[in-house]
Structures are given as structure tokens and as C-alpha cells.
Amino acid sequence: MPLVRSILFTIAFYLVTAALLIAGLPTLVSRRGVVWLAQTWGRITLTLLHAIVGLKVEFRGLEHRPAGAVLVAAKHQSALETVALVTVLDDFSYILKRELMWLPLFGWFLARSEMVAIDRSKGSRALALMNEEAAAAMADGRRLIIFPEGTRRSVGAPPAYKFGVAHMYDRLGVPCLPVALNTGVFWGRRRLTYRPGTAVIEFLPVIPPGLPRDAFLPELQRRIETASDALVREAVAADGTARAREG
């Protein structure tokens, strides 16, 4: 049954995504329109996930979201947080690979929404160009979302935080909003099935600007990893309790 539900959700997800991209072409006239479309897509996706798979997302710590420009540094365990975060962060931008903007249709929306792109073909200039785009996003008061480890990490994998997030925090001079989660328990990396339950995405207290880079990175890692490990234990315990009740 979990496999069937997962397949049904995947089909529904791609059908809805394609329909929204086509119907949403008029939103390309403005960045705000594309951001609204992305948030609508995220909400529909979470609704489908709950209805078909039985997996819902709980947001905690929403009161920690500051007004104005902020660097959002999130743990990355699955594609789920990529979809979910846009539903609770208004006027957001992601830091992503420029190659994604070359995708037919989907890439048009990424480009129009003014995401901060990393162009690895530029070599040593890539970081400088990314910093320019990030600074422009901050001047516009956006929530700039970055995954400090650079890619998805399996639950239980050793953390691998990159220095780039510390460099960006130092250069931008804005608060950093750490985000912990346990989404990988339910929507695993390279897994074909999704598990029912409640995935938690938790916003932690803000790290104010001004910390030295060599102090910021270990503090960010400590906060995110400690909270994420606790959320994973919570999910595993809840799953064991549910299975015991079923038995």
C-alpha cells in the first residue's frame, strides 16, 4: 500500500506541476507573480501529500522568523523542505545551480523569480557573482534560503557544512535563521516510497549578524544538528508507538 500511495502521489505531483506551469505563464510578467505561483504550488503539493500518502508537515518556531532580509540556513534531507519552506517564507529566493534555469519552462520561472544562481563555469568569479546577486536580494528585503551542506544528506549521515554559508553571512551582514528538520525519515533521499506521519520543520532562534566566520559556522552546525537529531528521534519514537498500536 505505501508503494501504491507513493506512485499515486508522484503522478498527481507531476500533473499538478505541469498544469500550474502552463496556467501560470501570465505570472511571468512580474517576480511577485512567480513567487505567488510557487507558494500556491507548495501548498497544493503539501495538501496532496497529506491526502494521498498521509504525510503532513508541521512547522514550529514560526515566531522566530524576523521581518526583513534574512539568510535562512536549512538542514537538507529531502526534496520535501524545498517545497514546504516556500509556503511559510514570503518573498523568498533560493541559492541554486544555474543549470536549473536552463530547464524548459520550469527554468523560465526560476529565472523570472530572480533566484541567486551559482555559475560554476565562471570558475573563481562564480563566488563574486553569487555575492552580487545575494546582496541585491538582501537589499530587496528577501528571505535568502541556503542549504549549508550543499546537497541532501541522509538521516544519520555525518554533517558536512561548507564554508560558503559563513562567507555569505559575513559578507551580507544580515541575521541568519537556522532551520532544523526530520523530513528524511519520511521522504528519504533516493527512496521510492514516502512514509505517513508528521514531518517537522523547525525554525530556531536567529543568529544575529556580526559573529566572526570561524565562530559562526560551528555555532550554526551545532544548533541545526542538535535540533535535527532531536526531531529525528521524535519521529522514530512516534513511528514505533504507532506500529505498536496497530499491532
C-alpha positions in Angstrom: 0.0 0.0 0.0 2.8 2.6 0.8 4.2 2.0 -2.7 0.8 2.4 -4.4 0.2 5.6 -2.5 3.6 6.9 -3.3 3.1 6.2 -7.0 -0.3 8.0 -7.0 1.2 11.0 -5.2 4.1 11.2 -7.7 1.7 11.1 -10.7 -0.5 13.8 -9.1 2.5 15.9 -8.2 3.8 16.0 -11.8 0.4 16.6 -13.3 -0.3 19.5 -10.9 3.2 20.9 -11.5 2.8 20.8 -15.3 -0.7 22.3 -15.1 0.4 25.2 -12.9 3.4 25.9 -15.1 1.2 26.2 -18.2 -1.6 28.0 -16.5 0.8 30.3 -14.7 2.6 31.6 -17.8 1.0 35.0 -17.3 2.6 35.4 -13.9 6.0 35.7 -15.7 5.3 39.4 -16.2 6.4 40.0 -12.6 8.6 38.4 -10.0 5.9 38.8 -7.4 3.5 36.8 -9.6 6.0 33.9 -9.9 6.6 33.9 -6.1 2.9 33.7 -5.6 2.6 30.8 -8.0 5.5 28.9 -6.3 3.7 29.3 -2.9 0.4 28.1 -4.4 2.3 25.1 -5.9 3.8 24.4 -2.5 0.5 24.5 -0.6 -1.2 22.2 -3.2 1.7 19.7 -3.0 1.5 19.6 0.8 -2.2 19.0 0.6 -1.8 16.2 -1.9 0.9 14.6 0.2 -1.3 14.6 3.3 -4.4 13.4 1.4 -2.7 10.6 -0.6 0.3 9.5 1.5 -0.9 10.5 4.9 2.2 12.6 5.4 1.7 16.1 6.8 4.2 18.9 7.6 4.2 20.6 11.0 6.0 24.0 11.2 7.4 25.0 14.6 9.2 28.2 15.7 7.4 30.4 13.1 7.7 33.2 15.7 11.5 33.2 15.1 11.1 34.5 11.5 12.3 38.1 11.5 10.9 40.9 9.4 13.1 42.0 6.5 16.1 40.5 4.9 17.5 37.3 6.5 19.7 34.4 5.5 17.8 31.1 6.0 20.2 28.2 6.6 18.3 24.9 6.5 19.2 21.3 7.0 18.6 19.3 3.8 17.4 15.7 4.0 14.9 15.5 1.1 13.0 17.4 -1.6 10.2 18.0 0.9 11.7 21.0 2.6 12.4 22.6 -0.8 8.6 22.6 -1.4 7.5 23.3 2.1 9.7 26.3 3.0 8.2 28.5 0.3 4.8 28.2 1.9 5.9 30.0 5.1 8.5 32.4 3.8 7.2 35.3 1.9 9.3 36.9 -0.8 11.9 34.2 -0.8 14.9 33.4 -3.0 16.8 30.1 -3.2 20.5 29.7 -3.8 20.7 27.1 -6.6 22.8 25.9 -9.5 22.5 28.0 -12.7 21.9 24.9 -14.8 18.4 24.6 -13.3 17.5 27.8 -15.1 18.2 26.1 -18.4 15.3 23.6 -17.9 12.5 24.1 -20.4 9.5 26.1 -18.9 10.5 25.4 -15.3 13.7 27.3 -15.8 11.8 30.4 -17.1 10.1 30.7 -13.7 13.3 30.3 -11.8 15.0 33.0 -13.8 12.0 35.4 -13.5 11.8 34.9 -9.7 15.4 36.1 -9.5 16.9 33.2 -7.7 20.6 33.5 -6.7 22.4 31.3 -9.1 25.8 29.6 -8.8 27.5 29.5 -12.2 30.3 27.0 -11.8 31.5 27.6 -15.3 32.8 31.0 -14.2 35.5 29.5 -12.0 36.9 31.9 -9.5 34.4 34.6 -10.5 31.4 32.4 -9.5 31.6 33.4 -5.8 31.8 37.1 -6.6 28.9 36.9 -9.0 26.8 35.0 -6.4 27.7 37.6 -3.8 26.4 40.4 -6.0 23.1 38.6 -6.6 22.8 37.8 -2.9 23.4 41.4 -1.9 20.8 42.6 -4.3 18.3 40.1 -2.8 19.1 41.4 0.7 18.7 45.0 -0.4 15.2 44.0 -1.6 14.3 42.6 1.8 14.1 38.9 0.8 14.5 35.6 2.7 17.5 34.0 1.1 17.4 30.2 1.5 20.6 28.2 1.5 21.4 24.6 2.3 24.8 24.9 4.2 25.8 21.3 3.3 25.2 22.0 -0.4 23.3 18.8 -1.1 20.8 16.4 0.6 22.2 14.3 3.4 20.7 11.0 4.5 19.4 10.8 8.1 22.3 9.9 10.4 25.0 10.9 7.9 27.9 12.9 9.4 27.3 16.7 8.9 29.3 18.3 6.1 28.8 22.1 6.4 30.5 24.2 3.7 32.4 27.4 4.5 30.4 29.2 1.8 27.5 29.9 4.2 29.8 31.5 6.7 31.3 33.6 3.9 27.9 34.7 2.8 26.8 35.5 6.4 29.9 37.7 6.8 29.5 39.5 3.5 25.8 40.2 3.8 25.7 41.4 7.4 22.2 40.1 8.0 20.7 37.8 10.6 20.8 34.0 10.0 17.7 31.9 10.6 18.7 28.3 11.3 16.2 25.5 10.3 16.2 22.0 11.7 14.0 19.2 10.4 13.4 15.4 10.2 11.9 15.2 6.7 14.4 12.5 5.6 12.6 10.0 7.9 9.5 10.2 5.8 10.8 11.3 2.3 14.2 9.7 2.1 17.0 10.5 -0.3 16.8 8.2 -3.3 13.8 6.3 -1.8 10.9 5.3 -3.9 8.3 5.3 -1.2 7.0 8.0 1.2 6.0 7.2 4.7 2.9 8.5 6.5 3.3 10.5 9.7 4.2 14.1 10.7 7.4 15.7 9.4 8.6 18.6 11.4 10.3 21.7 10.1 11.5 23.9 13.0 12.8 27.5 12.8 15.3 28.1 15.5 16.3 31.4 17.2 18.1 33.8 14.9 21.8 34.1 15.0 22.4 37.9 14.9 24.9 39.4 12.4 28.4 40.2 13.4 29.9 36.9 14.6 33.3 36.1 13.2 33.2 33.5 10.4 35.2 30.9 12.4 32.7 31.2 15.3 29.5 31.4 13.2 29.9 28.1 11.3 30.4 25.8 14.3 27.5 27.6 16.1 25.2 27.2 13.1 26.1 23.5 12.8 25.6 22.9 16.5 22.2 24.4 16.5 20.9 22.7 13.4 22.3 19.3 14.1 21.3 19.2 17.8 17.7 20.2 16.9 17.5 17.9 13.8 18.8 14.9 15.8 16.1 15.5 18.4 13.4 15.8 15.7 14.6 12.5 14.1 14.4 10.7 17.5 10.9 12.2 18.0 9.8 10.8 14.6 11.3 7.4 15.2 9.6 7.2 18.6 6.3 8.2 17.2 6.5 5.7 14.4 7.3 2.9 16.9 4.3 3.9 19.1 2.0 3.9 16.0 3.2 0.5 14.9 2.7 -0.9 18.4 -0.9 0.4 18.4 -1.5 -1.2 15.0 -0.2 -4.5 16.4 
